[in-house]
Amino acid sequence: MEKTLARIFSFLFHPLLVPSYFLLVLFRLPLYQLLGIPAHIKRTVLLFVFILTFVLPSLVAVGMWLFKIIESLEMRRRNERFFPMMIIATFFYVAFYSLKQLPVFQPATLFMLGSTVLVLLGIVLNYFYKISQHMMAWGGFTGALIAFGITSGIPLYFYLFGVIIISGLTGYARLKCKAHTPFEVYSGWLLGVGVMSTLFFLL
């Protein structure tokens, strides 16, 4: 039962879904209510990001699995991760570049830039150990909320608390599934927090 729950958490809190979750939070903030952005524009941007950062990378991963390029969709072996992660980084960069053309979505633009950087760092670190992509993503979400809340003066305690709880559940799930060691989980989360918060503070 616990392992089944861990697998459900691993899917619900998959790193490819994190950009879409970030946009959902961003659009609920009072700042974006006051800007008066039409609801259909928000839905279009959210759908665009969801397709580019989740649907397309997932389809590519399934294709690679069907053609036996990777052994499993979970990519438990480090040597399976390079090409899928490069593809993910490419899609994330396209999302960043596209959002960059819309200044009103600057926080989302920064988040996609940070996400791209984290995936690239994950590729480099993968040569040394299998750092948790799940935890890097949720650490990035945490770091973005901390830095954005401080720089914008918007209290984000409710969302920050929720994201930290989800980070804990995700870490538990990855350990329960035996996908990672505690070091791979904790270092992934801390790297995500550090990289994303630094980008938000500097840019």
DODRENZA-174455 format. One line per field, with one value per residue (C-alpha): x, y, z; residue in three letters; residue number from 1. Coordinates in nm, 4 decimals, padded with zeros to 6 digits, always signed. Each point is the difference from the previous one (the first is absolute). Layout:
residues N
east <- [X; ...]
north <- [Y; ...]
up <- [Z; ...]
residu <- [Ala; ...]
num <- [NUM; ...]
***
This chain:
residues 203
east <- [+00.0000; +00.2773; +00.1915; -00.3135; -00.0536; +00.3635; -00.0421; -00.3111; +00.1888; +00.2905; -00.2383; -00.2116; +00.3112; +00.2022; +00.2639; -00.1510; -00.3219; +00.1710; +00.0061; -00.3770; -00.0513; +00.2107; -00.2170; -00.3169; +00.1321; +00.1236; -00.3376; -00.1752; +00.2094; -00.1709; +00.2616; -00.1245; -00.3608; +00.0677; +00.1768; -00.3278; +00.1440; -00.2958; -00.0745; +00.0314; +00.3543; +00.0980; -00.1528; +00.1815; +00.3369; -00.0590; -00.0984; +00.3019; +00.2377; -00.1715; +00.0329; +00.3584; +00.1318; -00.2060; -00.1875; +00.2745; +00.2884; -00.2213; -00.0822; +00.3689; +00.0827; -00.2700; +00.1378; +00.3511; -00.1347; -00.1939; +00.3122; +00.2037; +00.2258; -00.0792; -00.0920; -00.2768; -00.1889; +00.1313; +00.3582; +00.1445; +00.3443; +00.2214; +00.1137; -00.3625; -00.0506; +00.2204; -00.2104; -00.3407; +00.1387; +00.1504; -00.3393; -00.1696; +00.2543; -00.0742; -00.3766; +00.0493; +00.2214; -00.2606; -00.2594; +00.2383; +00.0687; -00.3701; -00.1045; +00.2830; -00.1939; -00.2779; +00.1450; -00.3113; +00.0933; +00.3542; -00.0172; -00.1024; +00.2807; +00.2543; -00.1414; +00.0413; +00.3552; +00.0785; -00.1629; +00.2116; +00.3162; -00.0946; -00.0548; +00.3398; +00.1644; -00.1759; +00.1585; +00.3470; -00.0517; -00.1440; +00.3549; +00.0848; -00.3225; -00.3734; -00.1261; -00.3780; -00.1682; -00.3238; +00.1659; +00.1914; -00.3301; -00.1792; +00.3039; -00.0110; -00.3691; +00.0819; +00.2909; -00.2110; -00.2758; +00.2480; +00.1833; -00.3105; -00.1778; +00.2926; +00.0716; -00.3656; -00.1134; -00.2874; -00.0660; +00.0193; +00.0058; -00.3047; +00.1377; +00.3525; -00.1246; -00.1922; +00.2996; +00.2269; -00.2547; -00.0151; +00.3818; -00.0008; -00.2594; +00.1957; +00.3231; -00.1774; -00.1404; +00.3371; +00.1606; -00.2899; +00.0231; +00.3720; +00.0640; +00.2582; +00.2171; -00.0614; +00.3022; -00.1365; -00.3343; +00.1283; +00.2728; -00.2516; -00.2387; +00.2733; +00.1457; -00.3442; -00.0561; +00.3452; -00.0029; -00.3554; +00.0095; +00.3319; -00.1473; -00.3053; +00.2114; +00.2489; -00.2341]
north <- [+00.0000; +00.2437; -00.0743; +00.0543; +00.3341; +00.0889; -00.0718; +00.2188; +00.2853; -00.0466; +00.0436; +00.2849; +00.1943; -00.0904; +00.2633; +00.0519; +00.1201; +00.2543; +00.2887; -00.0361; -00.0062; +00.3160; +00.1799; -00.1093; +00.1578; +00.3112; +00.0674; -00.0241; +00.2765; +00.3392; +00.1648; -00.1913; +00.0646; +00.3754; -00.0018; -00.0973; -00.2619; -00.1676; -00.3526; -00.1440; +00.1411; -00.1687; -00.3290; +00.0227; +00.0656; -00.2818; -00.2430; +00.1017; -00.0589; -00.3282; -00.1372; +00.1188; -00.1105; -00.3132; -00.1407; +00.0210; -00.1202; -00.2861; -00.1031; +00.0066; -00.2139; -00.2520; -00.0116; -00.0639; -00.2800; -00.1581; +00.0065; -00.1539; +00.3053; +00.0006; -00.3061; +00.1624; +00.3283; +00.0417; +00.0069; -00.1538; -00.0414; +00.3079; -00.0835; +00.0152; +00.3577; +00.2064; +00.0178; +00.0352; +00.2775; +00.1816; -00.0111; +00.1283; +00.2836; +00.0922; +00.0149; +00.1967; +00.2497; +00.0443; +00.0712; +00.2527; +00.1730; +00.0156; +00.1424; +00.2519; +00.1725; +00.0762; +00.2328; -00.0321; -00.3637; +00.0765; -00.2269; -00.2928; +00.0895; -00.0053; -00.3282; -00.1624; +00.1340; -00.1429; -00.3308; -00.0215; +00.0699; -00.2650; -00.2653; +00.0822; -00.0180; -00.3318; -00.1296; +00.0976; -00.1400; -00.3196; -00.0990; -00.0155; -00.1135; -00.0296; +00.3258; +00.0132; +00.1974; -00.0036; +00.1719; +00.2464; +00.1090; +00.0419; +00.1642; +00.2412; +00.0682; +00.0683; +00.2302; +00.1911; +00.0649; +00.1105; +00.2429; +00.1269; +00.0605; +00.2015; +00.2031; +00.0779; +00.0524; -00.2460; -00.2348; -00.3510; -00.1906; -00.2136; -00.1145; -00.0377; -00.2212; -00.2126; -00.0399; -00.0988; -00.2646; -00.1318; -00.0025; -00.2190; -00.2360; -00.0207; -00.0751; -00.2710; -00.1465; -00.0115; -00.1706; -00.2436; -00.0952; -00.0552; +00.2343; +00.2039; +00.0088; +00.2637; +00.1963; +00.0084; +00.1248; +00.2669; +00.1305; +00.0257; +00.2104; +00.2280; +00.0519; +00.0922; +00.2526; +00.1537; +00.0329; +00.1266; +00.2486; +00.1392; +00.0589; +00.1749; +00.2217; +00.0935; +00.0391]
up <- [+00.0000; +00.0936; -00.3178; -00.2094; +00.1730; -00.0626; -00.3717; -00.0113; +00.1698; -00.2429; -00.2936; +00.1408; +00.0975; -00.3091; -00.0882; -00.3454; +00.1654; +00.2249; -00.2566; -00.0435; +00.3775; +00.0302; -00.2557; +00.1812; +00.3196; -00.1797; -00.1622; +00.3365; +00.1563; +00.0599; -00.2239; -00.3034; +00.0948; +00.0085; -00.3366; -00.1581; -00.2345; -00.1758; +00.1203; -00.3503; -00.0296; +00.3273; -00.1160; -00.3327; +00.1664; +00.2495; -00.2760; -00.2080; +00.2925; +00.0930; -00.3538; -00.0403; +00.3400; +00.0670; -00.2989; -00.2639; +00.2238; +00.1207; -00.3566; -00.0916; +00.3052; -00.0940; -00.3542; +00.1294; +00.2186; -00.2877; -00.2173; +00.2854; +00.0316; +00.3724; +00.2047; +00.2046; +00.0256; +00.3548; -00.1338; +00.3130; -00.1568; -00.0292; -00.3530; -00.1217; +00.1094; -00.2313; -00.3188; +00.1732; +00.2219; -00.2982; -00.1703; +00.3147; +00.0261; -00.3631; +00.0564; +00.3215; -00.1817; -00.2739; +00.2710; +00.1582; -00.3310; -00.0867; +00.3371; -00.0220; -00.2777; +00.2515; +00.2709; +00.2163; +00.0665; +00.1218; +00.3104; -00.2227; -00.2398; +00.2829; +00.1248; -00.3412; -00.0257; +00.3433; -00.0914; -00.3149; +00.2005; +00.2560; -00.2678; -00.1536; +00.3425; +00.0508; -00.3217; +00.1237; +00.3502; -00.1458; -00.0957; +00.3707; +00.1663; -00.0720; +00.1484; +00.0425; -00.2784; +00.2006; +00.2926; -00.2175; -00.1512; +00.3329; +00.1538; -00.2940; +00.0668; +00.3658; -00.0856; -00.2534; +00.2542; +00.2677; -00.2303; -00.1822; +00.3291; +00.1369; -00.3152; -00.0767; +00.3569; -00.0515; +00.2944; -00.1380; +00.3292; -00.0810; -00.3367; +00.1378; +00.2819; -00.2506; -00.2311; +00.2910; +00.1061; -00.3572; -00.0119; +00.3100; -00.1464; -00.3247; +00.1840; +00.1986; -00.3225; -00.1758; +00.2983; +00.0427; -00.3684; +00.0525; -00.2924; +00.1923; +00.3099; +00.2709; -00.1247; -00.3565; +00.1331; +00.2401; -00.2308; -00.2857; +00.2084; +00.1336; -00.3477; -00.1315; +00.2787; -00.0448; -00.3789; -00.0367; +00.2886; -00.1280; -00.3465; +00.1419; +00.2253; -00.2731; -00.2979]
residu <- [Met; Glu; Lys; Thr; Leu; Ala; Arg; Ile; Phe; Ser; Phe; Leu; Phe; His; Pro; Leu; Leu; Val; Pro; Ser; Tyr; Phe; Leu; Leu; Val; Leu; Phe; Arg; Leu; Pro; Leu; Tyr; Gln; Leu; Leu; Gly; Ile; Pro; Ala; His; Ile; Lys; Arg; Thr; Val; Leu; Leu; Phe; Val; Phe; Ile; Leu; Thr; Phe; Val; Leu; Pro; Ser; Leu; Val; Ala; Val; Gly; Met; Trp; Leu; Phe; Lys; Ile; Ile; Glu; Ser; Leu; Glu; Met; Arg; Arg; Arg; Asn; Glu; Arg; Phe; Phe; Pro; Met; Met; Ile; Ile; Ala; Thr; Phe; Phe; Tyr; Val; Ala; Phe; Tyr; Ser; Leu; Lys; Gln; Leu; Pro; Val; Phe; Gln; Pro; Ala; Thr; Leu; Phe; Met; Leu; Gly; Ser; Thr; Val; Leu; Val; Leu; Leu; Gly; Ile; Val; Leu; Asn; Tyr; Phe; Tyr; Lys; Ile; Ser; Gln; His; Met; Met; Ala; Trp; Gly; Gly; Phe; Thr; Gly; Ala; Leu; Ile; Ala; Phe; Gly; Ile; Thr; Ser; Gly; Ile; Pro; Leu; Tyr; Phe; Tyr; Leu; Phe; Gly; Val; Ile; Ile; Ile; Ser; Gly; Leu; Thr; Gly; Tyr; Ala; Arg; Leu; Lys; Cys; Lys; Ala; His; Thr; Pro; Phe; Glu; Val; Tyr; Ser; Gly; Trp; Leu; Leu; Gly; Val; Gly; Val; Met; Ser; Thr; Leu; Phe; Phe; Leu; Leu]
num <- [1; 2; 3; 4; 5; 6; 7; 8; 9; 10; 11; 12; 13; 14; 15; 16; 17; 18; 19; 20; 21; 22; 23; 24; 25; 26; 27; 28; 29; 30; 31; 32; 33; 34; 35; 36; 37; 38; 39; 40; 41; 42; 43; 44; 45; 46; 47; 48; 49; 50; 51; 52; 53; 54; 55; 56; 57; 58; 59; 60; 61; 62; 63; 64; 65; 66; 67; 68; 69; 70; 71; 72; 73; 74; 75; 76; 77; 78; 79; 80; 81; 82; 83; 84; 85; 86; 87; 88; 89; 90; 91; 92; 93; 94; 95; 96; 97; 98; 99; 100; 101; 102; 103; 104; 105; 106; 107; 108; 109; 110; 111; 112; 113; 114; 115; 116; 117; 118; 119; 120; 121; 122; 123; 124; 125; 126; 127; 128; 129; 130; 131; 132; 133; 134; 135; 136; 137; 138; 139; 140; 141; 142; 143; 144; 145; 146; 147; 148; 149; 150; 151; 152; 153; 154; 155; 156; 157; 158; 159; 160; 161; 162; 163; 164; 165; 166; 167; 168; 169; 170; 171; 172; 173; 174; 175; 176; 177; 178; 179; 180; 181; 182; 183; 184; 185; 186; 187; 188; 189; 190; 191; 192; 193; 194; 195; 196; 197; 198; 199; 200; 201; 202; 203]
***
